[in-house]
């Protein structure tokens, strides 16, 4: 994952206040951004 992708994921996580109970909404935003759920993104979100 490059730095730009990581920044975008951080923006999405920040939007949802890093709340684990919003993981579905976070994944929906990631899918909206990339048109699929990259494995690297899922691993990053899981942390």
Backbone as XML, in Angstrom:
<?xml version="1.0"?>
<chain id="A" units="angstrom">
  <residue number="1" name="UNK">
    <atom name="N" x="0.857" y="-1.165" z="0.000"/>
    <atom name="CA" x="0.000" y="0.000" z="0.000"/>
    <atom name="C" x="0.906" y="1.232" z="0.000"/>
  </residue>
  <residue number="2" name="UNK">
    <atom name="N" x="0.607" y="2.155" z="-0.887"/>
    <atom name="CA" x="1.438" y="3.355" z="-0.931"/>
    <atom name="C" x="0.933" y="4.409" z="0.056"/>
  </residue>
  <residue number="3" name="UNK">
    <atom name="N" x="1.700" y="5.455" z="0.201"/>
    <atom name="CA" x="1.394" y="6.490" z="1.192"/>
    <atom name="C" x="0.064" y="7.181" z="0.899"/>
  </residue>
  <residue number="4" name="UNK">
    <atom name="N" x="-0.236" y="7.400" z="-0.374"/>
    <atom name="CA" x="-1.487" y="8.063" z="-0.753"/>
    <atom name="C" x="-2.695" y="7.205" z="-0.363"/>
  </residue>
  <residue number="5" name="UNK">
    <atom name="N" x="-2.598" y="5.903" z="-0.589"/>
    <atom name="CA" x="-3.683" y="5.000" z="-0.211"/>
    <atom name="C" x="-3.855" y="4.971" z="1.304"/>
  </residue>
  <residue number="6" name="UNK">
    <atom name="N" x="-2.737" y="4.970" z="2.018"/>
    <atom name="CA" x="-2.797" y="4.959" z="3.474"/>
    <atom name="C" x="-3.435" y="6.247" z="3.992"/>
  </residue>
  <residue number="7" name="UNK">
    <atom name="N" x="-3.119" y="7.373" z="3.384"/>
    <atom name="CA" x="-3.725" y="8.642" z="3.788"/>
    <atom name="C" x="-5.230" y="8.614" z="3.564"/>
  </residue>
  <residue number="8" name="UNK">
    <atom name="N" x="-5.667" y="8.065" z="2.436"/>
    <atom name="CA" x="-7.098" y="7.987" z="2.146"/>
    <atom name="C" x="-7.798" y="7.111" z="3.172"/>
  </residue>
  <residue number="9" name="UNK">
    <atom name="N" x="-7.186" y="5.992" z="3.526"/>
    <atom name="CA" x="-7.771" y="5.126" z="4.552"/>
    <atom name="C" x="-7.830" y="5.833" z="5.895"/>
  </residue>
  <residue number="10" name="UNK">
    <atom name="N" x="-6.793" y="6.584" z="6.226"/>
    <atom name="CA" x="-6.798" y="7.345" z="7.478"/>
    <atom name="C" x="-7.927" y="8.370" z="7.492"/>
  </residue>
  <residue number="11" name="UNK">
    <atom name="N" x="-8.185" y="9.003" z="6.353"/>
    <atom name="CA" x="-9.293" y="9.965" z="6.257"/>
    <atom name="C" x="-10.633" y="9.273" z="6.506"/>
  </residue>
  <residue number="12" name="UNK">
    <atom name="N" x="-10.801" y="8.108" z="5.912"/>
    <atom name="CA" x="-12.045" y="7.352" z="6.096"/>
    <atom name="C" x="-12.196" y="6.936" z="7.558"/>
  </residue>
  <residue number="13" name="UNK">
    <atom name="N" x="-11.119" y="6.432" z="8.154"/>
    <atom name="CA" x="-11.174" y="6.024" z="9.560"/>
    <atom name="C" x="-11.463" y="7.213" z="10.469"/>
  </residue>
  <residue number="14" name="UNK">
    <atom name="N" x="-10.846" y="8.341" z="10.185"/>
    <atom name="CA" x="-11.072" y="9.541" z="10.991"/>
    <atom name="C" x="-12.525" y="9.993" z="10.879"/>
  </residue>
  <residue number="15" name="UNK">
    <atom name="N" x="-13.079" y="9.922" z="9.674"/>
    <atom name="CA" x="-14.483" y="10.295" z="9.438"/>
    <atom name="C" x="-15.404" y="9.496" z="10.362"/>
  </residue>
  <residue number="16" name="UNK">
    <atom name="N" x="-15.049" y="8.248" z="10.599"/>
    <atom name="CA" x="-15.856" y="7.364" z="11.442"/>
    <atom name="C" x="-15.304" y="7.276" z="12.867"/>
  </residue>
  <residue number="17" name="UNK">
    <atom name="N" x="-14.418" y="8.209" z="13.202"/>
    <atom name="CA" x="-13.856" y="8.344" z="14.552"/>
    <atom name="C" x="-13.192" y="7.061" z="15.053"/>
  </residue>
  <residue number="18" name="UNK">
    <atom name="N" x="-12.650" y="6.265" z="14.133"/>
    <atom name="CA" x="-11.919" y="5.035" z="14.478"/>
    <atom name="C" x="-12.751" y="4.059" z="15.321"/>
  </residue>
  <residue number="19" name="UNK">
    <atom name="N" x="-14.074" y="4.141" z="15.225"/>
    <atom name="CA" x="-14.949" y="3.289" z="16.038"/>
    <atom name="C" x="-15.109" y="1.911" z="15.392"/>
  </residue>
  <residue number="20" name="UNK">
    <atom name="N" x="-14.799" y="0.889" z="16.166"/>
    <atom name="CA" x="-14.862" y="-0.478" z="15.631"/>
    <atom name="C" x="-16.295" y="-0.906" z="15.319"/>
  </residue>
  <residue number="21" name="UNK">
    <atom name="N" x="-17.272" y="-0.305" z="15.993"/>
    <atom name="CA" x="-18.654" y="-0.682" z="15.710"/>
    <atom name="C" x="-19.148" y="-0.107" z="14.379"/>
  </residue>
  <residue number="22" name="UNK">
    <atom name="N" x="-18.340" y="0.725" z="13.730"/>
    <atom name="CA" x="-18.699" y="1.293" z="12.430"/>
    <atom name="C" x="-17.915" y="0.638" z="11.290"/>
  </residue>
  <residue number="23" name="UNK">
    <atom name="N" x="-17.413" y="-0.562" z="11.534"/>
    <atom name="CA" x="-16.551" y="-1.222" z="10.547"/>
    <atom name="C" x="-17.270" y="-1.446" z="9.211"/>
  </residue>
  <residue number="24" name="UNK">
    <atom name="N" x="-18.559" y="-1.717" z="9.232"/>
    <atom name="CA" x="-19.295" y="-1.915" z="7.976"/>
    <atom name="C" x="-19.340" y="-0.609" z="7.189"/>
  </residue>
  <residue number="25" name="UNK">
    <atom name="N" x="-19.630" y="0.493" z="7.849"/>
    <atom name="CA" x="-19.657" y="1.799" z="7.182"/>
    <atom name="C" x="-18.275" y="2.161" z="6.648"/>
  </residue>
  <residue number="26" name="UNK">
    <atom name="N" x="-17.245" y="1.834" z="7.403"/>
    <atom name="CA" x="-15.866" y="2.090" z="6.964"/>
    <atom name="C" x="-15.575" y="1.282" z="5.699"/>
  </residue>
  <residue number="27" name="UNK">
    <atom name="N" x="-15.936" y="0.007" z="5.717"/>
    <atom name="CA" x="-15.693" y="-0.841" z="4.549"/>
    <atom name="C" x="-16.508" y="-0.372" z="3.345"/>
  </residue>
  <residue number="28" name="UNK">
    <atom name="N" x="-17.707" y="0.130" z="3.572"/>
    <atom name="CA" x="-18.510" y="0.663" z="2.469"/>
    <atom name="C" x="-17.831" y="1.878" z="1.843"/>
  </residue>
  <residue number="29" name="UNK">
    <atom name="N" x="-17.262" y="2.743" z="2.670"/>
    <atom name="CA" x="-16.548" y="3.912" z="2.146"/>
    <atom name="C" x="-15.297" y="3.497" z="1.373"/>
  </residue>
  <residue number="30" name="UNK">
    <atom name="N" x="-14.601" y="2.490" z="1.874"/>
    <atom name="CA" x="-13.420" y="1.987" z="1.165"/>
    <atom name="C" x="-13.846" y="1.421" z="-0.187"/>
  </residue>
  <residue number="31" name="UNK">
    <atom name="N" x="-14.919" y="0.665" z="-0.199"/>
    <atom name="CA" x="-15.397" y="0.086" z="-1.453"/>
    <atom name="C" x="-15.839" y="1.182" z="-2.422"/>
  </residue>
  <residue number="32" name="UNK">
    <atom name="N" x="-16.458" y="2.223" z="-1.906"/>
    <atom name="CA" x="-16.874" y="3.346" z="-2.747"/>
    <atom name="C" x="-15.656" y="4.024" z="-3.378"/>
  </residue>
  <residue number="33" name="UNK">
    <atom name="N" x="-14.577" y="4.115" z="-2.626"/>
    <atom name="CA" x="-13.354" y="4.766" z="-3.100"/>
    <atom name="C" x="-12.618" y="3.924" z="-4.142"/>
  </residue>
  <residue number="34" name="UNK">
    <atom name="N" x="-12.486" y="2.629" z="-3.890"/>
    <atom name="CA" x="-11.661" y="1.763" z="-4.737"/>
    <atom name="C" x="-12.464" y="0.835" z="-5.655"/>
  </residue>
  <residue number="35" name="UNK">
    <atom name="N" x="-13.780" y="0.791" z="-5.481"/>
    <atom name="CA" x="-14.672" y="-0.081" z="-6.255"/>
    <atom name="C" x="-14.458" y="-1.563" z="-5.950"/>
  </residue>
  <residue number="36" name="UNK">
    <atom name="N" x="-13.737" y="-1.840" z="-4.897"/>
    <atom name="CA" x="-13.583" y="-3.196" z="-4.355"/>
    <atom name="C" x="-12.921" y="-3.037" z="-2.994"/>
  </residue>
  <residue number="37" name="UNK">
    <atom name="N" x="-12.741" y="-4.131" z="-2.272"/>
    <atom name="CA" x="-12.105" y="-4.077" z="-0.956"/>
    <atom name="C" x="-10.711" y="-4.698" z="-1.054"/>
  </residue>
  <residue number="38" name="UNK">
    <atom name="N" x="-9.693" y="-3.849" z="-1.205"/>
    <atom name="CA" x="-8.327" y="-4.379" z="-1.292"/>
    <atom name="C" x="-7.926" y="-5.088" z="0.004"/>
  </residue>
  <residue number="39" name="UNK">
    <atom name="N" x="-7.238" y="-6.199" z="-0.134"/>
    <atom name="CA" x="-6.798" y="-6.962" z="1.038"/>
    <atom name="C" x="-5.946" y="-6.101" z="1.969"/>
  </residue>
  <residue number="40" name="UNK">
    <atom name="N" x="-5.073" y="-5.275" z="1.394"/>
    <atom name="CA" x="-4.213" y="-4.409" z="2.212"/>
    <atom name="C" x="-5.053" y="-3.430" z="3.036"/>
  </residue>
  <residue number="41" name="UNK">
    <atom name="N" x="-6.130" y="-2.938" z="2.443"/>
    <atom name="CA" x="-7.006" y="-2.001" z="3.149"/>
    <atom name="C" x="-7.709" y="-2.698" z="4.310"/>
  </residue>
  <residue number="42" name="UNK">
    <atom name="N" x="-8.165" y="-3.918" z="4.078"/>
    <atom name="CA" x="-8.840" y="-4.659" z="5.146"/>
    <atom name="C" x="-7.892" y="-4.934" z="6.308"/>
  </residue>
  <residue number="43" name="UNK">
    <atom name="N" x="-6.663" y="-5.285" z="6.002"/>
    <atom name="CA" x="-5.668" y="-5.516" z="7.058"/>
    <atom name="C" x="-5.395" y="-4.225" z="7.821"/>
  </residue>
  <residue number="44" name="UNK">
    <atom name="N" x="-5.314" y="-3.123" z="7.111"/>
    <atom name="CA" x="-5.051" y="-1.825" z="7.744"/>
    <atom name="C" x="-6.216" y="-1.425" z="8.651"/>
  </residue>
  <residue number="45" name="UNK">
    <atom name="N" x="-7.431" y="-1.607" z="8.175"/>
    <atom name="CA" x="-8.626" y="-1.276" z="8.963"/>
    <atom name="C" x="-8.698" y="-2.153" z="10.215"/>
  </residue>
  <residue number="46" name="UNK">
    <atom name="N" x="-8.329" y="-3.414" z="10.076"/>
    <atom name="CA" x="-8.411" y="-4.353" z="11.196"/>
    <atom name="C" x="-7.517" y="-3.952" z="12.363"/>
  </residue>
  <residue number="47" name="UNK">
    <atom name="N" x="-6.450" y="-3.223" z="12.071"/>
    <atom name="CA" x="-5.538" y="-2.799" z="13.135"/>
    <atom name="C" x="-6.155" y="-1.668" z="13.880"/>
  </residue>
</chain>
